[in-house]
Amino acid sequence: MDLTLLRLNTVIETKKPHPCGGKLWRIVRTGADYKIACLTCGRVVMLTPDELKKRIRRIAEAGQ
């Protein structure tokens, strides 16, 4: 997965579901770290680029 495709408000699907059952996340912040928010429960998680690259299954909806 090429992380340059990930912009603000991009919706991604993760390989494993969040404990709330949601698999879709919105990218809230990019930079040295990525901040993603679960679309089901609203939980916000910060990940390093390497961690995010391992967790992404696909881009569900392109952002700005």
BALOBA-1460 file (C-alpha; in Angstrom, 3 decimals):
// residues 64
<rec num="1" residu="m" x="0.000" y="0.000" z="0.000"/>
<rec num="2" residu="d" x="1.368" y="3.370" z="-1.017"/>
<rec num="3" residu="l" x="0.804" y="5.805" z="1.853"/>
<rec num="4" residu="t" x="0.991" y="8.830" z="-0.472"/>
<rec num="5" residu="l" x="-2.554" y="7.937" z="-1.590"/>
<rec num="6" residu="l" x="-3.849" y="8.551" z="1.927"/>
<rec num="7" residu="r" x="-5.110" y="12.089" z="2.447"/>
<rec num="8" residu="l" x="-7.412" y="13.734" z="4.974"/>
<rec num="9" residu="n" x="-10.946" y="12.299" z="5.106"/>
<rec num="10" residu="t" x="-9.961" y="9.151" z="3.206"/>
<rec num="11" residu="v" x="-11.960" y="6.149" z="4.435"/>
<rec num="12" residu="i" x="-9.955" y="2.940" z="4.783"/>
<rec num="13" residu="e" x="-10.887" y="-0.637" z="5.632"/>
<rec num="14" residu="t" x="-8.676" y="-2.552" z="8.059"/>
<rec num="15" residu="k" x="-7.862" y="-6.253" z="7.984"/>
<rec num="16" residu="k" x="-9.131" y="-6.896" z="11.509"/>
<rec num="17" residu="p" x="-12.255" y="-5.304" z="12.992"/>
<rec num="18" residu="h" x="-12.157" y="-2.891" z="15.918"/>
<rec num="19" residu="p" x="-13.620" y="-4.350" z="19.168"/>
<rec num="20" residu="c" x="-16.834" y="-2.391" z="18.440"/>
<rec num="21" residu="g" x="-17.205" y="-4.378" z="15.207"/>
<rec num="22" residu="g" x="-16.325" y="-1.600" z="12.753"/>
<rec num="23" residu="k" x="-13.760" y="-2.069" z="9.981"/>
<rec num="24" residu="l" x="-14.026" y="1.382" z="8.381"/>
<rec num="25" residu="w" x="-11.851" y="4.266" z="9.564"/>
<rec num="26" residu="r" x="-11.497" y="7.919" z="8.469"/>
<rec num="27" residu="i" x="-8.047" y="9.530" z="8.338"/>
<rec num="28" residu="v" x="-8.138" y="12.600" z="10.565"/>
<rec num="29" residu="r" x="-4.461" y="13.621" z="10.544"/>
<rec num="30" residu="t" x="-1.424" y="12.831" z="8.396"/>
<rec num="31" residu="g" x="2.256" y="13.577" z="8.849"/>
<rec num="32" residu="a" x="4.870" y="11.822" z="10.944"/>
<rec num="33" residu="d" x="2.007" y="9.820" z="12.499"/>
<rec num="34" residu="y" x="-1.462" y="9.031" z="11.198"/>
<rec num="35" residu="k" x="-4.572" y="9.622" z="13.287"/>
<rec num="36" residu="i" x="-7.596" y="7.535" z="12.297"/>
<rec num="37" residu="a" x="-11.146" y="7.580" z="13.685"/>
<rec num="38" residu="c" x="-13.488" y="4.585" z="13.750"/>
<rec num="39" residu="l" x="-16.687" y="5.311" z="11.826"/>
<rec num="40" residu="t" x="-18.727" y="3.004" z="14.085"/>
<rec num="41" residu="c" x="-17.851" y="4.191" z="17.599"/>
<rec num="42" residu="g" x="-15.741" y="7.324" z="17.035"/>
<rec num="43" residu="r" x="-12.581" y="6.087" z="18.798"/>
<rec num="44" residu="v" x="-9.435" y="7.874" z="17.601"/>
<rec num="45" residu="v" x="-6.124" y="5.987" z="17.276"/>
<rec num="46" residu="m" x="-2.661" y="7.244" z="16.341"/>
<rec num="47" residu="l" x="-0.437" y="4.923" z="14.291"/>
<rec num="48" residu="t" x="3.021" y="5.126" z="12.802"/>
<rec num="49" residu="p" x="3.198" y="4.815" z="9.001"/>
<rec num="50" residu="d" x="4.574" y="1.263" z="9.291"/>
<rec num="51" residu="e" x="1.727" y="0.144" z="11.589"/>
<rec num="52" residu="l" x="-0.878" y="1.709" z="9.319"/>
<rec num="53" residu="k" x="0.614" y="0.086" z="6.218"/>
<rec num="54" residu="k" x="0.269" y="-3.359" z="7.869"/>
<rec num="55" residu="r" x="-3.362" y="-2.809" z="8.916"/>
<rec num="56" residu="i" x="-4.894" y="-1.444" z="5.698"/>
<rec num="57" residu="r" x="-6.863" y="-3.816" z="3.489"/>
<rec num="58" residu="r" x="-8.174" y="-1.284" z="0.967"/>
<rec num="59" residu="i" x="-9.181" y="2.331" z="0.411"/>
<rec num="60" residu="a" x="-12.973" y="2.423" z="0.661"/>
<rec num="61" residu="e" x="-13.487" y="6.086" z="-0.262"/>
<rec num="62" residu="a" x="-10.968" y="8.644" z="-1.537"/>
<rec num="63" residu="g" x="-10.497" y="11.847" z="0.432"/>
<rec num="64" residu="q" x="-9.725" y="15.386" z="-0.670"/>
